[in-house]
Amino acid sequence: STLNEEPLSLNNSSQEVNRYDELNYNLQLSLEEELNAESNDNNVFVDQHELSPLNHNDESEIDYSTDENEDNESIEQMGSELHPFTHILAKDAIFEFLQLIRASQISKRESEKFLSFIKSLLPFPNQIPKDMNRLFIGLGTTNHFNKKAICILCEKEFENNQQFYNECNGISIVKSTNLKLWICDASLIELPPAIRTKRSNIFLISMYIGYTEPNVKTWLRSSFENINALKTADFQVESLQKSFKIKVCGCIADSPALKLMANMIGHNGYYPCFYCHIKGEHVRQVSKRQYQYEVLVHYRTIKSFSINSKEAQLNNKKVLGHLGTSILDEVLDIPLPHGLIIDYSHVSLLRHFRDVVKTISLSLAPVIRENIDISLRAQVIHHFFNRKLRGVADFSFIKAIELENLLFYGFIPHFMHYITIDQLSFISLFVIGVRLLHADDACDTIT
């Protein structure tokens, strides 16, 4: 046994010596790399125009610029195999990768990290693109996204956005919670119901981020010009081998957004209605405008709407509620005011009915309100409602569909014992009126 132990110890000692030499060699290499890196850092020339305080945080600062030769190479690589040890085409693999990151809803910067990681795992050489820009070029996808910064004082676009950020140093002067996001999107209405219900027919046109309400003419003019250019030419769909003509039927929004698009005063002044010339009266007791019901309604016509808006634009004054011409005149195929559509869910539910419920509930005792909330939350409803009824105390983040369920199935049974007969009559008539909006299949179109 002693003879066998001696050569074993010799082998172990020789292995330890080899490991020690290998560690010294690796340590020497790492020191040399650090010295080279430091010498390279001292010789780096930094261009001031390439610096940005948002380089590590803002996804929009990624440089996706390529030349034509690189574009042609990216397209040619997509038609070849992914790497020499597979028969999978690069185009098929990249298309599945693009679908995966879109379904995952991750940012472009994180997508590039995943793309770089996958490229490092595959055998070399491989046809994985270096960045997302070459990926889109290889798949034949055009990037239509465009960003611009507009001054809210002079309403002019900054010519050099990069220089603008450098001057501000990427730090906000004033911190505020009043930052607003305005979205302008479009919906394709002549599509099968299966596509519409999944909201696959909605696409983004433009969005505005700022502390004030946007000037819609400055914000949407370039986007509407692109839509008009698309309307003049036939819209080609390669998969169907058909061409379509685009027609913009109207603009649907809630009242605050629609008054900006129509360039009219809000619904708290004189002549606020988009469709008629009702003036209204100022009531000093409540400091609000009141609009009396009129049997004979003086409607706005296409001719009067155009004349009054042009007069307000020319003289720079209010004319029957108009502040000037509307940007919708440039893109709509149906003339105003017929092209203005008020969002039913915002006006009837999120504004009118929500305020009615809050006003009535505040007039009740706290114990009664608490009991009503408990009974509303415990009410059994159909499984296809997707959302249960909420109590009045949970109205801060309530959805329109939840208010609709409360209006149709919950309010009268739970509140009828605590409100007056006039309030109950008003709510009952309101329920009937809203139900008639959903009664096209059961009732005649006259309703």
C-alpha positions in Angstrom: 0.0 0.0 0.0 2.9 2.4 0.7 4.3 1.8 -2.8 0.9 2.8 -4.3 0.6 5.9 -2.2 3.9 7.5 -3.2 3.3 7.9 -7.0 -0.3 9.1 -6.2 1.1 11.9 -4.0 3.6 12.8 -6.8 0.7 13.1 -9.3 -1.3 15.3 -6.9 1.7 17.6 -6.3 2.4 17.9 -10.1 -1.3 18.7 -10.7 -1.1 21.4 -8.0 2.0 22.9 -9.7 0.3 23.0 -13.0 -2.8 24.7 -11.6 -0.6 27.2 -9.8 1.2 28.0 -13.1 -2.1 28.3 -14.9 -3.5 30.7 -12.3 -0.3 32.9 -12.6 -0.7 32.9 -16.4 -4.4 33.9 -16.2 -3.6 36.6 -13.7 -0.8 38.0 -15.9 -3.2 38.1 -18.9 -5.9 39.9 -16.9 -3.4 42.5 -15.7 -2.2 43.1 -19.3 -5.8 43.5 -20.5 -6.5 46.1 -17.7 -3.4 48.0 -18.6 -4.3 48.0 -22.3 -7.9 49.1 -21.4 -6.6 52.0 -19.3 -4.2 53.1 -22.1 -7.0 53.0 -24.6 -9.4 55.0 -22.4 -6.8 57.7 -22.1 -6.5 57.9 -25.9 -10.3 58.0 -26.6 -11.6 61.1 -28.5 -15.1 62.0 -27.4 -17.3 64.0 -29.8 -19.4 66.5 -27.9 -22.3 66.0 -30.3 -22.4 62.3 -29.6 -22.8 62.8 -25.8 -26.3 62.6 -24.3 -27.4 62.4 -20.6 -30.1 59.9 -21.7 -27.8 57.4 -23.4 -28.3 54.8 -20.6 -31.9 55.4 -19.8 -33.8 56.5 -22.8 -34.7 53.9 -25.4 -35.2 56.4 -28.1 -31.5 57.3 -28.1 -30.5 54.0 -29.7 -28.7 54.6 -32.9 -30.3 52.6 -35.7 -28.6 54.2 -38.7 -27.1 52.0 -41.3 -25.8 52.5 -44.8 -27.1 51.0 -48.1 -24.4 48.2 -48.3 -25.3 47.0 -44.8 -29.0 47.0 -45.7 -28.4 44.9 -48.8 -26.3 42.5 -46.8 -29.0 42.1 -44.1 -31.6 41.3 -46.8 -29.3 38.7 -48.4 -28.5 37.1 -45.1 -32.2 36.4 -44.4 -32.5 34.1 -47.3 -29.6 31.8 -46.2 -29.5 29.2 -43.5 -29.2 30.4 -39.9 -25.8 28.7 -39.4 -23.8 25.9 -41.1 -25.2 23.2 -38.8 -28.9 23.7 -39.4 -31.4 23.8 -42.3 -33.6 26.5 -40.6 -33.6 29.7 -42.7 -32.5 32.9 -40.9 -35.7 34.7 -42.0 -38.0 32.1 -40.3 -36.0 32.2 -37.1 -35.9 36.0 -37.0 -39.6 36.2 -37.7 -40.4 33.9 -34.8 -38.1 35.9 -32.6 -39.9 39.1 -33.5 -43.3 37.6 -32.8 -41.9 36.5 -29.4 -40.7 39.9 -28.3 -43.9 41.6 -29.4 -46.0 39.1 -27.5 -43.7 39.7 -24.5 -44.1 43.5 -24.8 -40.5 44.3 -24.0 -38.6 47.4 -25.1 -36.3 47.7 -28.1 -33.2 48.0 -25.8 -34.0 44.8 -24.0 -34.8 43.1 -27.4 -31.3 44.0 -28.6 -29.8 42.4 -25.5 -31.7 39.2 -26.1 -30.7 39.3 -29.8 -27.0 39.8 -28.9 -27.2 37.0 -26.3 -28.8 34.5 -28.9 -26.1 35.5 -31.4 -23.4 34.7 -28.9 -24.8 31.2 -28.3 -25.1 30.1 -31.9 -22.1 28.6 -33.8 -19.9 31.1 -35.7 -20.6 32.3 -38.3 -24.3 32.8 -38.1 -26.9 35.1 -39.8 -28.4 36.6 -36.7 -28.5 40.5 -37.2 -26.4 42.7 -35.0 -29.2 45.0 -33.9 -33.0 45.5 -34.3 -32.6 47.9 -37.2 -30.9 45.3 -39.4 -33.5 42.8 -38.2 -36.4 45.0 -39.5 -34.5 45.7 -42.8 -33.9 42.0 -43.3 -37.6 41.3 -42.9 -38.6 44.1 -45.2 -40.2 46.1 -42.4 -40.2 49.9 -42.6 -39.9 51.9 -39.4 -42.5 54.7 -39.5 -41.9 55.9 -36.0 -40.9 59.5 -35.7 -40.3 61.7 -32.7 -40.1 65.5 -32.5 -39.9 68.1 -29.7 -42.2 71.2 -29.9 -41.9 74.3 -27.8 -45.2 75.1 -26.1 -44.5 78.8 -26.2 -43.7 79.5 -29.8 -45.2 76.2 -31.1 -42.2 75.5 -33.3 -40.3 72.3 -33.6 -36.7 72.1 -32.3 -34.4 71.6 -35.2 -31.7 69.8 -33.1 -33.3 67.6 -30.4 -29.9 66.2 -29.3 -28.5 69.7 -28.6 -31.7 70.5 -26.7 -31.2 67.6 -24.4 -27.6 68.4 -23.8 -28.4 71.9 -22.8 -31.0 70.7 -20.3 -28.5 68.1 -19.0 -31.4 65.5 -18.8 -32.7 67.0 -15.5 -36.2 68.4 -15.1 -36.2 71.9 -13.8 -39.6 71.5 -12.0 -41.0 68.2 -10.8 -44.7 67.9 -11.4 -47.5 65.2 -11.5 -49.4 67.1 -14.2 -47.6 65.4 -17.1 -50.3 64.3 -19.6 -50.4 61.7 -22.3 -52.7 62.3 -25.3 -53.2 59.5 -27.8 -54.6 59.7 -31.3 -55.3 56.2 -32.8 -57.5 54.8 -35.5 -59.8 51.8 -35.9 -60.6 49.8 -39.0 -64.3 49.2 -38.7 -65.0 47.0 -41.8 -63.4 43.9 -40.4 -64.7 40.5 -39.1 -66.1 40.6 -35.5 -63.4 38.1 -34.3 -60.7 40.7 -35.2 -62.6 43.7 -33.8 -63.3 42.0 -30.4 -59.7 41.3 -29.9 -58.8 44.9 -30.7 -56.5 43.9 -33.5 -58.0 46.6 -35.7 -56.7 49.5 -33.6 -53.4 51.1 -34.5 -51.6 54.2 -33.1 -51.3 57.4 -35.2 -49.5 59.7 -32.8 -49.1 60.5 -29.1 -48.4 63.7 -27.2 -46.6 64.0 -23.8 -46.6 67.4 -22.1 -47.7 69.5 -19.2 -50.3 71.4 -21.1 -53.1 70.6 -23.6 -51.7 70.0 -27.0 -52.1 72.3 -30.0 -53.7 69.7 -32.2 -52.7 71.5 -35.5 -49.1 71.5 -34.5 -49.3 68.0 -33.1 -51.2 66.1 -35.8 -50.6 68.0 -39.0 -47.7 65.8 -40.1 -49.6 62.6 -39.2 -52.7 63.7 -41.1 -50.6 64.6 -44.1 -49.4 61.0 -44.2 -53.0 59.7 -44.0 -54.0 62.0 -46.9 -51.0 60.6 -48.9 -52.2 57.1 -48.1 -55.7 58.0 -49.2 -54.7 59.2 -52.6 -53.0 55.9 -53.4 -54.6 52.4 -53.2 -53.7 50.5 -50.1 -52.2 47.2 -51.2 -52.5 44.0 -49.2 -50.1 41.4 -50.6 -51.5 38.4 -48.7 -55.0 39.0 -50.2 -53.8 40.3 -53.6 -56.3 43.2 -53.3 -56.2 46.9 -53.0 -58.4 49.1 -50.8 -59.3 52.8 -50.6 -59.1 54.4 -47.2 -62.0 56.6 -46.0 -61.9 58.5 -42.7 -65.5 58.5 -41.5 -65.2 60.6 -38.3 -63.6 61.4 -35.0 -64.9 59.8 -31.8 -63.7 61.1 -28.4 -65.0 62.4 -25.1 -66.0 66.0 -24.7 -62.6 67.5 -23.6 -60.7 65.8 -26.4 -63.4 66.5 -29.0 -63.5 70.2 -28.3 -59.8 70.3 -29.1 -60.2 68.4 -32.3 -63.2 70.6 -33.3 -61.5 73.8 -32.1 -64.5 74.8 -30.1 -65.1 76.0 -26.5 -65.7 73.4 -23.7 -69.1 72.3 -22.4 -69.2 75.1 -19.8 -69.6 78.2 -21.9 -72.1 79.7 -24.4 -72.9 77.7 -27.5 -71.0 74.7 -26.4 -72.9 72.0 -28.3 -71.2 70.4 -31.3 -74.5 69.9 -33.1 -76.9 72.8 -32.2 -76.8 76.5 -31.4 -78.2 76.4 -27.9 -76.7 79.3 -26.0 -77.4 78.6 -22.4 -77.8 80.9 -19.4 -75.5 81.8 -16.6 -76.9 81.0 -13.1 -75.2 83.0 -10.4 -76.4 80.9 -7.5 -74.4 77.9 -8.7 -71.9 79.7 -10.9 -72.6 77.4 -13.8 -74.2 77.5 -17.3 -77.6 76.0 -17.6 -79.2 74.9 -20.9 -82.9 74.8 -21.0 -84.8 72.2 -23.0 -86.1 73.5 -26.4 -88.7 71.8 -28.5 -87.5 73.5 -31.7 -83.7 72.8 -31.9 -81.6 75.0 -34.2 -79.1 72.5 -35.5 -75.7 73.3 -36.9 -75.5 72.5 -40.6 -72.4 71.7 -42.8 -72.6 75.2 -44.3 -73.0 77.1 -41.0 -70.3 75.1 -39.3 -67.8 75.9 -42.1 -68.8 79.6 -42.3 -68.7 80.2 -38.5 -65.3 78.4 -38.0 -63.7 80.3 -40.9 -65.0 83.6 -39.5 -63.6 82.8 -36.0 -60.3 81.9 -37.6 -60.1 85.1 -39.7 -61.2 87.5 -36.9 -59.5 85.6 -34.1 -62.6 85.6 -31.9 -65.4 83.3 -30.7 -68.3 82.8 -33.2 -71.2 80.7 -31.9 -68.8 78.5 -29.9 -66.1 78.3 -32.7 -62.5 79.3 -31.9 -61.3 78.7 -35.5 -61.1 76.1 -38.2 -60.6 72.4 -37.2 -57.8 70.2 -38.3 -60.4 67.5 -39.0 -61.4 69.3 -42.1 -58.1 68.2 -43.7 -58.6 64.5 -43.2 -62.3 63.6 -42.8 -64.3 62.4 -45.7 -67.6 63.2 -43.9 -67.9 67.0 -43.3 -68.3 68.5 -39.9 -70.3 68.4 -37.7 -71.5 65.0 -38.9 -68.0 63.7 -38.5 -67.9 64.4 -34.8 -69.0 61.5 -32.6 -69.2 61.8 -28.9 -67.9 58.8 -26.9 -71.1 57.3 -25.3 -69.3 55.5 -22.5 -67.5 58.6 -21.3 -70.4 61.0 -21.6 -73.3 58.8 -20.4 -71.5 56.6 -17.9 -68.2 57.9 -16.7 -69.5 61.5 -16.4 -73.3 61.7 -16.1 -74.2 58.5 -14.3 -71.0 58.5 -12.2 -71.8 62.0 -10.9 -75.4 61.0 -10.2 -74.4 58.0 -8.1 -71.8 60.0 -6.2 -74.3 62.8 -5.5 -77.0 60.5 -4.3 -74.7 58.4 -2.2 -73.3 61.5 -0.4 -76.8 62.5 0.6 -77.2 59.2 2.5 -75.9 58.3 5.9 -72.5 56.6 6.2 -74.0 53.5 7.6 -76.5 53.2 4.7 -73.6 53.8 2.1 -71.6 51.0 3.7 -74.5 48.6 3.7 -75.2 49.4 0.0 -71.5 48.8 -0.9 -71.4 45.4 0.9 -74.6 44.3 -1.0 -73.3 45.5 -4.3 -70.0 43.6 -4.0 -71.9 40.4 -2.9 -74.4 40.5 -5.8 -74.2 37.5 -8.1 -74.0 38.4 -11.8 -73.5 36.5 -15.0 -70.2 34.9 -15.7 -69.7 36.7 -19.0 -69.6 40.1 -17.3 -65.9 39.6 -16.6 -66.1 42.2 -13.8 -68.1 42.2 -10.5 -70.0 45.1 -9.3 -68.1 47.7 -7.3 -69.2 49.7 -4.3 -69.5 53.5 -4.5 -66.4 53.8 -2.4 -64.4 52.2 -5.2 -65.3 54.7 -7.9 -61.8 56.2 -8.3 -60.6 53.6 -10.8 -63.9 52.3 -12.1 -64.4 51.3 -15.8 -67.2 52.2 -18.1 -68.4 48.6 -18.4 -68.6 48.3 -14.6 -70.8 51.5 -14.5 -72.9 50.0 -17.3 -73.5 46.8 -15.3 -74.3 48.9 -12.2 -76.8 51.0 -14.2 -78.6 48.1 -15.7 -78.6 45.5 -12.9 -77.5 47.1 -9.6 -78.5 50.7 -8.9 -82.3 50.6 -8.8 -82.6 47.3 -6.7 -80.1 48.6 -4.1 -80.9 52.3 -4.0 -84.7 52.4 -4.5 -85.5 52.3 -0.7 -83.3 55.3 0.1 -84.0 57.8 -2.7 -87.0 60.1 -3.6 -89.6 59.2 -6.1 -88.3 62.0 -8.5 -84.7 60.5 -8.3 -86.0 57.0 -8.9 -88.1 58.2 -11.9 -85.1 60.0 -13.4 -82.8 57.0 -13.1 -85.5 54.7 -14.5 -85.9 56.8 -17.6 -82.2 57.0 -17.9 -81.9 53.2 -17.8 -84.6 52.9 -20.5 -82.8 55.5 -22.7 -79.4 53.8 -22.4 -81.0 50.4 -23.1 -82.5 51.6 -26.3 -79.0 52.3 -27.5 -78.3 48.6 -27.3 -81.7 47.5 -28.7 -81.1 47.5 -32.5 -81.6 43.8 -32.7 -84.8 43.7 -30.6 -86.5 47.0 -31.6 -86.9 48.9 -34.8 -84.3 51.4 -36.0 -86.7 54.3 -35.3 -85.9 54.0 -31.6 
